[in-house]
Amino acid sequence: MKLRTDVFFIEQKIDEEELDYRDLEPTTIHYWIADDAGLAAAYLRVIEDVEASHLDARRLIGRVVVRADHRGQGLAQKLIAAVLDEFGHEALLLHAQTYIAPLYAKAGFVAFGDEYVEAGIPHISMYRAAS
């Protein structure tokens, strides 16, 4: 929560509800990478989201965040790879900040629909077919 607050609220100035209680759902899975001090350096979550489905996808990757002093080290790719190891056999969705969409494209996600603004930041929806 500290990492997400530092990046989303303080750094990116997002003023929308970040704590949506989806973290507490029994089907939500949290992935993170700790630094040498045991603090979160990178994080994401996977939620079941039938309402946000596209085609056959029922899981949504979200809240992808890397601490500023650990960016450029491939931590987000490592987290995405961990999700794909566990759920790559399923179709997946995510809502990418547009500037970072190429990172997800490397993992097989394909943009669909129009760009939209969420929390004041341009986003694009992305889909990855089951493998």
Buried (B, 14 or more C-beta within 10 A) or exposed (E): EEBBEBBBEEEBEBEEEBEEEBBEEEEBBEBBBEEEEEEBBBBBBBBBBEEBBBEEBBBBBBBBBBBEEBEEEEBBBEBBBBBBEEBBEBBBBBBBBBEBBEBBBEBBBEBEEEEEEEBEBEBBBBBBBEE
